[in-house]
Amino acid sequence: MPGIDECLLQAMRLPGARGAALVDWTSGLALGTVGDAPAGDHETSAAEAAELARLAAEHGAFTADDADADAEHPPVEDVIVSNRTSYHLLRFVDTGFDSSVFLHLWLSRAEGNLALARIRLGEMAERLVLG
């Protein structure tokens, strides 16, 4: 089971990966980073991505509405933002405590495969060991 650094290095092996981070969406702090940062520095990128993650997680229109939804699991699976040149994939991580972290992958649109990245990031999130 990979830790933070190994998980982020695996994310960077995805085609088109430009940068990756593990972020606490409650505080906006980066718990680990690798590669380039979309906003020029990882702390600014983490804080801005955390705002988006909080928005998605705290508004009922975006959260699970089925009977399986509970406080032990993240309220949202992932968030995808695209622009002309890149994709940003935020994958919420199910943790044993408060589930307030997510993986942020910055992916080149020309070189990346969004579907593959989403599948692989989900697998990484399931195997990630925090602590």
Secondary structure, 3 states (H helix, E strand, C coil): CCCHHHHHHHHHCCCCEEEEEEEECCCCEEEEEEECCCCCCHHHHHHHHHHHHHHHHHCHHHCCCCCCCCCCCCCCCEEEEECCCEEEEEEEECCCCCCCEEEEEEEECCCCCHHHHHHHHHHHHHHCCCC
